[in-house]
Amino acid sequence: MHRVVVVGAGFAGLSAARALIGEQVEVTIVDQRNFHTFQPLLYEVATAGLESGDVAYPIRVIFGKADNVAFRMATVTGIDWEHREVALAGTHPLPFDSIIMASGATAKFFGIPGASDHSFPLYTLTDARRLRDHILRRLEDVDAHPEGAEAQGGLTFVVVGGGPTGVEVAGALAELLDVAVKHDGFRFDRGVGRIVLVDALDRLLTPFRESAADYAARTLTDRGVELRLGHLVKSVTADAVVLDDGTTIATRTVVWAGGVTAEHTVAGEIDVATGVNGRVVVRPDLTVEGHEGVYAVGDAAAVLWGPDDDRVCPQVAQVAIQSGSHAARQILARLDGKDTRPFHYKDKGIMATIGRRAAITQFRSGRVVRGTFGWLAWLALHLVYLVGFRNKIVVFINWSWRYLSWGSGPRIIVSEETAPGLEAAPDDQPDDQPDDEAAAPPG
């Protein structure tokens, strides 16, 4: 049968593979991890709201009953266009007749000195777990050594980026600090904890209407978040962030939500034309110029809104889902001898949550729902798109219980690093934690 290789098991890759289930094609999904990550909820893992296993689902389980879909856990090292093979690290290559590049993106640091070395991106499950352990250790350290904590920035959290991820992280951090003092027995003064959100633009949430952005700013400010808008980060060190106006913020924790790039992914490193941020340039039907049967989708591609609209789609889940399934349909159309069709992005609206009973939902029409109703809409939509029935139930129960009991939440440190004088247990990682790798870009 016609052999289709899907590189990456993110939203775009899963959408493409699902569209090909039961068709007369042989599909192989390649990803360096054996699970799909629900990225919109990574900030909940990072701030100890959800377990890692709640936002991840095994790829083999998703496609276990699909006879024409196989999975290969491997790292893609390149593509041999002449022999039409996908090169894999440590194993034999995969031949293909068509290929769908859905290799995602990674954090973009804009060449800012120290940013990549001393900040915490939030794009993979490994990122989220690493950040959670770090945050919880800061709480423990300041509780044990409160002297000088404020001056040294021990409990100062700087969030770089005023988009949805930055706003969500800042709001969740404010709630975590409140819970830590009220329910976990920490004895430091809550006022010592600072959350500073920095963005180069003069407003938050630029894709949203100005009224929605103003609501987000007011809500964050009311919850103790300091906004430093209209300022660039000039450098990041192990214990400080320096802004363009010379301000130095002492901190041990910098969360990087300042944008993503495909430059360091498979899509950005193969021999194809790329545009801004390393995104692969594609035709209206999502094929790659000069390569027959090759498609690029999701965050990896510079997908246009439509054939008559030269705007490049944002790197969000809905674009990934829609472009992935569209590429799959074009493969089937060509096999049936039909012409391919251009991609049309259907904007279904955008969302961002600021915390408990505070969120913004902006519909395609431009209508904005905020506050409790926006929060409920945000919860419902994320449950709908979350992969796996078990995960939907567990997340719903966790959210419901946390709403009733502020003291709940998986505030446990699972890294092997221990407190001074203690030895790490040989198996300190809970059984429900997926075993993920951090070395290669996300799928």
N, C-alpha and C positions, 0 to 999 in steps of 0.2 A: 504493500500500500504506500501511498504518498506519506513521506516521513516529515513530521513537523517537530522542530525543537523549540521549546519555549525557555528562554534564558531568564530566570528569575521567578520567584513564587510570591511576589507581592500582589497588590490589588490587580494590577494589569495582567500579570502572568496567570493568576488564577482565573480571571475573567475570560482570558483567551482560551485556556484549557477547557473550561466548563462549556464554552460554546462549541467545542469540538467533540464532546462526549457522544459516543454512538455513531459518529460519522465514519465514512470510509477513509480514514487517515490514521496513521500511527503516531501518537503524540508522546514526546518525552520531555518532562519538565526537569530542568537542571537548576539546582540551587545549592549554595554552600551550607545551608542549614536545612534540617529536615522538617521545619515547621513554618507556617505562615504567621506573620506578626500583624496584629491589628494596631497600626501605628497611631491612630487618633487617641488611643488610650494609654500610650506609653508614659505620658506625664503622670497618670494615676499610679503606675508602678513606681516611677521615680520618687513620688511623694508619699509612698507607703499607703496608697488607697486600695490597690489591687495587687494580687499575686502575679508573678510572671506567667504562670500557667493559665491565668484568666484571659490573657490577651494573645495567646499563642495556640496554634492548633496543628497537629501533625499533617503534613501534606499527604502522606500515604492513606491516612484515614479519610481525608476529604475525597480522594479519588479511588478508594479501595474497591468499589463496585464497578468502576469504569474499565471495561476490558481493553479498550484501545488507548488508555493513558497509563504511562509508566513514569517512575520518578528515579532520578539519579542524583545522589548527594555528592557533589563535586564542585570544584572551583574552575570556572572557565578562564583559560589563559590566552585564548585567541581564536581566530576563525581563519581557516584555510579556504579562501574563496575559490581557488582553482579546483580543489578536490571536493569542495562543499562538505567540509567537516568542521565540527566544533572541537577545538583542542581542550582537553581537560587535564588538570594537574594530577599526576600519579596514576593515570589509567588511560585506556585506549580512547581515541576520539569518537565522537558521535557523528555519523553521516546524516545529512539533511537534504530535503528537497525544498522545504520552506523553513524559515526561521523567524521567530518573533522575539525581538530584543526588548525585554522588560526588566532590565537590570537595576532600575531605581536610581537613587542619587545618594550623595553623602553631604555632610555639613560643609558649608563654604565659610572660610575664615577671612577672605578678602586680603590676604597677605599681612594682616595685622600682627606685629611682633608678639610672640608668646601666646597668641590665642589658641592655636592648635595644641600647644603643650600644656597649658594651664587652665583650660576651660573644659566643661562637660557638654558635648553635643547630645542631642536627644533624637536619634533617628533609628536606632536598633534596640532590641531587647537587652543586649549587653550594655549599651549606653544607659538605659533606664536602671538596670540593677546596680551598675557601678555608681551612678548618681545617688540612688537610694541609700546604699551603704555609706557613702561619703556624708550625706546629710545627717543620717542617724548618728554617725561617729562624731560629727560636730556637736550635736546635742549632748552626747555623753561627755565629750571633752570639756565643754563649757560648764557642765554641771559639776564635774570633778575639779575644775580649775577656773572658777568664775573671775578670779582677779585678772584684770587687764583684758578681759574677753572683748569688751566693747571697742577699746582702742586698737586691738589687734585684729578686729574683724572676724573673730571666731564664729559669731552668729550673724554675720552680714552676708546676704545672698544677693549677688548681682545677676540679673537676667538680661541678656543682650538680645533685643528683638521685640518689637511691639506688634507682631502679628498674632494670629490665634494661639500658636504654641507658647509664645512668650507671655501672653495674657493669662493663659490657662495655668502655666507653671507658677507665675507670680501669685495668682489667687489661691492655688493649692498650697503653696508654701506658707502663706498667711494662716490658712486653716490648720496646717500641721503644727506651726508654732503655738497656736492657741490650744490645740489638743494636748500637746506635749506638756504644757504647764498645768492645764486644768485636770487632766486625767492620768498622766503617766508619772506623776510624782517628781518631775524635774523641779529643782529649787532655784533655778536662775530667774532673774527678773524678765518677764516677757518683753519689757521695753528695750532690753539689750538686743533682741532680735530685730534686724533690719532687712527689708527686701527693697532693692533698688532696681527699677526697670529702666533700661537705657535704650533709646532708639534715635537714629539719625534724623528721622522725620519729626515734624512738629505735632503729630497726632498718632493715635493708636489705630490698629485695624484698618489700614488704608482701603481694602476691598469693600468695606462696609460704608453705609451712609454716615455722614458726620454726626447725626444725632445718636447713632449706635456707638460710635467711637467716644463721644462725650459721656455717654452712660457708662461705658467701660472704665473710662478714666475716673469718673466720680466714684464708682463702686470700689475700684482698687484703692483709691486714696482713702475712702472711708474705712477700708480694712487694713490700713496702715502701710500700704505700698507707696514708696517714694517714686515719682515719675521724673526722669531726666530725659525729656524729649528735646529733639533738635540738637543732640550731641553725638559726636562720633567717638568710638573707642579708639584710642591711639595705641595702647599697648596693654598687655596682660602679663602679670608676673605671678609667682606662687602665692603672694600675699597682698596683691593690690591690682586695681584697675585704674588706668589713667585716661581721662577724657580729653577732648580737644581743647577745652578751656583751661586745662591745667589742673583740674580737680583730680585728686587722688583718693580713691575709695579703698580703704583697707578691707580685704576680704580673703577668705580661703576657698570660696565657692563661687565660680562663675558658670552660669548655665547659658550655653550658646544656642540661641534660637534665631540666629540672624540670617538664615537662608540656606539653600542647598544647591549643589552642583552635581552634574553628571560627569565632570572632567576625569574623576579618578575611579570610574566604574568601567565595566567591560565595554559599554556603549561608547564611552569617551576615549577608549584606547585602541579600538579597532580602526582599520583604514577606511573610514567613511567621513563624509562632510559633516561638520558640527557647527553649531551656532553659539549663541550666548550661553554661558555656563556649561559648555560641553554637550549640550543637547543635540541629538542627531537630527539633521535636516531631513524632513520627509515630504513626499508629495501629498496632495490632498487625500489620496486613498491610503496613506500611511506607509507606502513603500519607500525604500531607501534608493535614492538616485544612483544608477549604475550597477545595481545588484538585483538580479531577478529573484523574485520570491522572498525578499528580505523586508521585514517590517520592523518599525521601532514604535514603541507605545509608552504611555505613562510618563513618569518623571524623566525617563531617559531620552525622550523625543521632544522636539520643538513642534508640538501638535497645534495646528491652526484651528480656530473656532469653526471655520467652514471655508468652502472654496471661494466665497465672495467676501470673506472677512479675514484680513491678514493679521489679526491679533493672535498672539501666541497664548495658548491656554495656560492657566496657572497649574502649578504642580500640586494638585490636590487629588483626593481619592476618587472623586466622581469622574475626573478626566481619565484617570488610569482605568477605571472599570469600563467606561464607555469605549475608550480607544482599544482596549484589549479585545473586547468582544467584536468590535468592528473589524480589526485585523483578521480575526479568525473567520469571520463571514466572507471576507474578500478571498481568502485562500479557497474556501469551498466554492465560491462563485467562479473562480478561475478553473477549478477542476471540472466544473459543469460547463465550461466553455462560454461563460458569461463575462461581461465587462465588469470591472470593479467600480465601486461607487465612492465618492468623496465622503470624508468624515464630517459630521455636523455635531458639534458639542451642544448638548441640551443642558443648559444651566438650571439646576434644581434649587439654587439658593446656597447660602453659606451660613455657618454657625460658629459660635465660640462661647465657651462657658467661663465664668469668672469665679465660680465657686457655688457654694450651697445656695440654692434658690436665686441664682443670678446668672443669666445667660442671655445671649442674643441670637435670634434666628431671623435672618433676612431672606425673604422669599424672592423668587425670580422677578416678581412684579415690582420689587423694591420695598414692599411692606415689611416693617420690622416689628417683631414681637420680642419683648424683653422681660426681665424679671422672672417670676415663678413660671409663667406660661412658656417663656423661652427656654427655661431650664428643663421643664418637662418635655418639651419638643426635642431638645438636645438629647435627653436620656433615651427617649423612645427611638429616635433615628439610629443612635449608636447601637442599641440592642438589636435592631433589625439587621444591620449590616455586619454585626459581630459574627465570626465564623464558628459554627459548632453549637448544637443545641445545649450541650452541657455548659459551655462557656456563657451562653445567654442566660441560663438559669442561675448559674453561680454569680455572675456579675449583677443580675437583678436583685438577688438575695443580699449580696454585699452592699449594694447601694441603698436598699431599703433598710437594712439593719444599721448602716452608718447614719442614715437620716434620723433614726430613732435613738441610736446610742452613739454619741460623739466619740466614745472611748474605743470603738472598734477599729480594726485596721491592722495589716500585717507589718508592724513596725519592728522587724527583725533584721539583724545584720547577718548576711549569709556568706560574706567573703571569708577567705581563710586567714586574713589578717586578724590578730587578736589583740587584746589589751596587754600592756607590758606585764611580763611575768607569767603569762598564761600560754599554754601550748594549743595550737589549732587541733581540733578533733579531726580524725581522718575522714569523717563523712559528715560535714556540717551543712551540707546543702540539702534542703527538703526534697523528697522524692518527686514532687510535682513541678519542680523547676526544670524547664527545658534546657538541654545542653547545647548552648549556642556558642558560636565562635565570633570573635571581633575583628579578625584580621582583614577580611575581604569586604567589599562594599555590599550593601543589602540587596536582596533580590526583589 
